[in-house]
Amino acid sequence: MFCVEVAEVKKHSEKIATISFKQSLRSFPGQFIMLNVFDHEEVPLSLSSPNSVTVKAVGETTNALINYKKKILGIRGPFGRPFKLVKNKRVLIIAGGIGVAPLKFLYDSLKNYNEIKFVYGAKSRDEIVFQFENCLYTTEDGSLGMKGTVVDALKKIDLNFDFVYCCGKEEMIRAVWKVISSYIDLENFQFSLERYMRCGFGVCGSCSLENGLLVCRDGPVFNASEVKFLIL
């Protein structure tokens, strides 16, 4: 573990914040860190940039993090397999809720090299924390953008894309695949999975999938062809 100094805690809403570090980490979009919130637990978090994480408070540790007043955090990592970075493609990026965090890092890495369409959904406008060009926003309560889900939005746009990236709850990823499967090959659909992780590098086995792959080591980003059983 090493320590980083906190540069800023930016509250997007009551439950969501971006914590920026003074030090950039040598990392790629889709990778995660094990973040030690001192006096609390160590938690796995996706990077939203080389020097930040974007977090939704869902428990004691993440609630402490979005309200963090101390200067130092502990970090292990970055760990995991990142997203494939494509160039000169028509790209679709689909984010559900706080799943936008690693996709923000991905978008910033791809935007100068590709034609990108972003579909970004959440329960309400309070959970829409980033702005993107050429983005279709959806909220379940209709408080921002189209009323509905990202799956509803996908049914209304041209799905002629070369590559698709997705991050959100697994039921959302499965529903997304049902809509795009007629247009996109399994090899050209990548998504990031969330599982309970303790070690972060493939020793404890707590994040094992049904086929033996480990989310922390073999993922968290997978091609759909590698884990077809999750979406078919």
C-alpha positions as CSV (number, residue, x, y, z in Angstrom):
1,M,0.0,0.0,0.0
2,F,1.1,3.6,-0.6
3,C,-0.5,6.8,0.4
4,V,-1.9,9.7,-1.7
5,E,-2.9,13.2,-0.7
6,V,-6.4,14.2,-1.3
7,A,-6.7,17.3,-3.6
8,E,-10.5,17.7,-3.5
9,V,-13.8,16.1,-2.6
10,K,-16.4,17.4,-5.0
11,K,-19.9,16.6,-4.0
12,H,-22.2,16.0,-7.0
13,S,-25.2,15.2,-4.8
14,E,-26.0,14.1,-1.3
15,K,-24.8,10.6,-1.9
16,I,-22.3,10.9,-4.8
17,A,-18.8,12.6,-4.9
18,T,-15.6,12.6,-6.8
19,I,-12.4,12.3,-4.7
20,S,-9.4,13.7,-6.6
21,F,-5.8,12.9,-5.6
22,K,-2.8,15.2,-6.0
23,Q,-0.9,12.2,-7.6
24,S,-1.9,10.7,-10.9
25,L,-1.8,6.9,-11.0
26,R,-0.3,5.0,-13.9
27,S,-3.5,3.4,-15.0
28,F,-5.9,2.7,-17.9
29,P,-9.7,3.1,-18.2
30,G,-11.5,0.2,-16.5
31,Q,-8.9,-0.5,-13.9
32,F,-9.7,-0.3,-10.2
33,I,-7.9,0.4,-6.9
34,M,-8.3,-0.9,-3.4
35,L,-8.8,2.3,-1.4
36,N,-8.1,2.3,2.3
37,V,-10.3,4.9,4.1
38,F,-8.4,5.2,7.4
39,D,-10.5,4.2,10.4
40,H,-12.8,2.4,8.1
41,E,-12.6,-0.5,5.6
42,E,-10.7,-1.0,2.4
43,V,-13.0,-0.9,-0.7
44,P,-12.5,-1.6,-4.4
45,L,-13.3,1.4,-6.6
46,S,-13.1,2.1,-10.3
47,L,-11.0,5.0,-11.4
48,S,-12.9,7.8,-13.0
49,S,-9.6,9.4,-14.2
50,P,-5.9,8.7,-13.6
51,N,-6.2,10.7,-10.3
52,S,-9.8,10.3,-9.1
53,V,-12.6,7.9,-8.0
54,T,-16.3,8.7,-8.2
55,V,-18.3,7.1,-5.4
56,K,-21.9,6.6,-4.4
57,A,-22.4,6.2,-0.7
58,V,-23.9,2.7,-0.1
59,G,-22.4,1.9,3.3
60,E,-20.4,3.2,6.2
61,T,-17.1,3.3,4.4
62,T,-18.3,4.9,1.2
63,N,-20.4,7.4,3.2
64,A,-17.2,8.4,5.1
65,L,-15.3,8.7,1.8
66,I,-17.7,11.2,0.2
67,N,-17.5,13.3,3.3
68,Y,-13.8,12.8,3.8
69,K,-12.0,15.5,5.8
70,K,-8.6,14.0,6.2
71,K,-5.7,14.7,3.9
72,I,-4.4,11.1,3.2
73,L,-5.9,7.9,1.7
74,G,-4.2,4.5,1.3
75,I,-4.1,2.8,-2.1
76,R,-3.3,-0.6,-3.5
77,G,-3.2,-1.0,-7.3
78,P,-4.3,-0.1,-9.9
79,F,-5.5,-3.7,-10.6
80,G,-7.4,-5.5,-13.3
81,R,-7.8,-5.6,-17.1
82,P,-8.8,-2.4,-18.7
83,F,-11.1,-1.6,-21.6
84,K,-9.8,-2.1,-25.1
85,L,-9.0,1.3,-26.6
86,V,-10.2,1.5,-30.2
87,K,-9.5,4.2,-32.8
88,N,-11.3,5.4,-35.8
89,K,-14.6,3.6,-34.9
90,R,-18.2,4.5,-34.3
91,V,-18.4,3.9,-30.6
92,L,-21.4,3.5,-28.3
93,I,-20.9,4.0,-24.5
94,I,-23.7,3.0,-22.1
95,A,-23.7,4.0,-18.5
96,G,-26.2,3.0,-15.8
97,G,-26.0,5.0,-12.5
98,I,-22.6,5.1,-10.8
99,G,-21.4,2.7,-13.5
100,V,-20.5,5.9,-15.3
101,A,-17.3,6.2,-13.2
102,P,-15.0,4.0,-15.3
103,L,-16.7,5.1,-18.5
104,K,-15.8,8.8,-17.8
105,F,-12.1,7.7,-17.8
106,L,-12.8,5.7,-21.0
107,Y,-14.6,8.6,-22.8
108,D,-11.8,11.0,-22.1
109,S,-9.3,8.5,-23.6
110,L,-11.4,7.8,-26.7
111,K,-13.0,11.1,-27.6
112,N,-10.2,12.5,-29.8
113,Y,-10.0,9.3,-31.9
114,N,-13.6,8.1,-32.5
115,E,-17.1,9.1,-33.2
116,I,-18.9,8.5,-29.9
117,K,-22.5,8.3,-28.9
118,F,-23.1,8.2,-25.1
119,V,-26.3,6.9,-23.4
120,Y,-26.4,7.7,-19.7
121,G,-29.2,6.8,-17.4
122,A,-30.0,7.1,-13.7
123,K,-33.0,7.1,-11.4
124,S,-33.1,10.9,-11.2
125,R,-31.1,14.0,-12.2
126,D,-29.3,14.0,-8.8
127,E,-27.5,10.9,-10.0
128,I,-26.4,12.3,-13.3
129,V,-23.0,13.6,-12.3
130,F,-21.1,14.1,-15.6
131,Q,-21.8,15.9,-18.9
132,F,-20.8,14.4,-22.3
133,E,-21.0,15.5,-25.9
134,N,-23.5,13.7,-28.1
135,C,-25.2,12.2,-25.1
136,L,-28.7,10.9,-24.6
137,Y,-29.6,11.3,-20.9
138,T,-32.4,9.2,-19.4
139,T,-33.9,9.3,-15.9
140,E,-36.5,6.9,-14.5
141,D,-38.5,9.8,-13.0
142,G,-38.2,12.0,-16.1
143,S,-36.4,14.8,-14.1
144,L,-33.7,15.0,-16.8
145,G,-33.7,14.0,-20.4
146,M,-35.8,11.1,-21.7
147,K,-38.1,9.4,-19.1
148,G,-37.1,5.8,-18.9
149,T,-34.0,3.6,-18.8
150,V,-31.0,3.3,-21.1
151,V,-32.6,0.2,-22.6
152,D,-35.6,2.3,-23.6
153,A,-33.3,4.9,-25.1
154,L,-31.4,2.2,-27.1
155,K,-34.6,1.3,-28.8
156,K,-34.9,4.8,-30.2
157,I,-31.5,5.3,-31.7
158,D,-29.6,4.0,-34.7
159,L,-27.5,1.1,-33.5
160,N,-25.0,1.0,-36.3
161,F,-21.8,1.0,-34.2
162,D,-18.5,-0.7,-34.5
163,F,-17.9,-1.2,-30.8
164,V,-20.0,-1.0,-27.6
165,Y,-18.9,-0.4,-24.0
166,C,-21.2,-0.7,-21.0
167,C,-21.1,-0.5,-17.2
168,G,-24.0,-0.9,-14.8
169,K,-25.9,-3.5,-12.9
170,E,-25.8,-7.0,-14.5
171,E,-29.5,-7.0,-15.2
172,M,-29.0,-3.8,-17.2
173,I,-26.1,-5.3,-19.1
174,R,-28.2,-8.4,-20.0
175,A,-31.1,-6.1,-21.2
176,V,-28.7,-4.0,-23.2
177,W,-27.4,-7.1,-25.0
178,K,-30.9,-8.2,-26.0
179,V,-31.3,-4.9,-27.8
180,I,-27.9,-4.7,-29.5
181,S,-27.3,-8.3,-30.2
182,S,-28.6,-8.1,-33.8
183,Y,-26.1,-5.3,-34.5
184,I,-23.0,-6.1,-32.5
185,D,-20.8,-9.2,-32.4
186,L,-19.9,-10.6,-28.9
187,E,-16.2,-9.7,-29.5
188,N,-17.2,-6.0,-30.0
189,F,-19.2,-5.7,-26.8
190,Q,-17.2,-5.0,-23.6
191,F,-18.5,-4.4,-20.1
192,S,-17.2,-4.0,-16.6
193,L,-18.5,-6.3,-13.9
194,E,-18.8,-5.7,-10.2
195,R,-18.2,-8.4,-7.6
196,Y,-17.2,-8.5,-4.0
197,M,-13.4,-8.3,-4.0
198,R,-11.0,-8.6,-1.0
199,C,-7.5,-9.1,-2.3
200,G,-7.7,-7.3,-5.7
201,F,-5.2,-9.5,-7.5
202,G,-6.6,-13.1,-7.7
203,V,-5.6,-14.8,-4.5
204,C,-8.6,-15.0,-2.3
205,G,-11.1,-16.2,-4.9
206,S,-14.0,-14.1,-3.5
207,C,-14.8,-12.7,-7.0
208,S,-14.9,-16.0,-8.8
209,L,-17.4,-16.3,-11.7
210,E,-19.2,-19.5,-12.6
211,N,-16.6,-20.4,-15.3
212,G,-13.6,-19.9,-13.0
213,L,-12.6,-16.5,-14.2
214,L,-11.8,-13.9,-11.5
215,V,-13.2,-10.5,-11.8
216,C,-10.2,-8.8,-10.1
217,R,-7.6,-10.5,-12.2
218,D,-9.3,-11.6,-15.5
219,G,-11.5,-8.5,-15.5
220,P,-13.2,-6.4,-14.3
221,V,-13.6,-5.7,-18.1
222,F,-14.7,-8.6,-20.2
223,N,-15.5,-9.2,-23.8
224,A,-19.1,-10.6,-24.0
225,S,-17.7,-13.7,-25.7
226,E,-15.7,-14.6,-22.6
227,V,-18.8,-14.6,-20.3
228,K,-21.6,-15.4,-22.6
229,F,-23.5,-17.2,-19.8
230,L,-24.0,-13.9,-18.0
231,I,-25.9,-12.3,-20.8
232,L,-27.5,-15.0,-23.0
